[in-house]
Structures are given as C-alpha cells and as structure tokens.
C-alpha cells in the first residue's frame, strides 16, 4: 500500500496500469453519487507518466513501481 510519502513517484494499480501518484484523499466523496447517498472512502489519484487521463482507485491496491 502507498501513502502520502509516495506522491510524485511511479506506482502500479491492481490492473497493472502504471503512472505517477498525484494525491491521496482519505475521505473522498464521488460527486456523481446522489447528494444524500454519498459515502466517504479513501482514493488515490494517478496520472499516466506521458500524459493522458488521470484515474482514481483504492489506495490499498496500489504499490510503488
């Protein structure tokens, strides 16, 4: 598992995708969930190394690459 000390470093998610860890939010709420039905959960934000679309995932499934 990664933590805030890994921000800016290369990481790999559970699906084998690699990228740069941009941030970890321990209490993220998905804005696409209904306003009164949002749950807080930890999320890691990862960007592809050479540009592209950032993605988010459960930080417990991310390791430093």
Phi, psi and omega in degrees: 000147179262167174218186184300337178292344181269357179301132182094353181256162179286132180226167177228136179267180184295340180267002180089001178285139177245151179187190181257126178291121182263324181191162172229127177246114183287346183221051182284140175243126180291118181293346178276350175285152177302142186307323183263011182227032181269139176245143178272135179209155178287142182219140172254135178255125186233136177247143175300145183300324186248032179093161181130194187271126177294150175227166177233153183202170178292121183295342179287348180256008183253139177232158177286133183265000000 
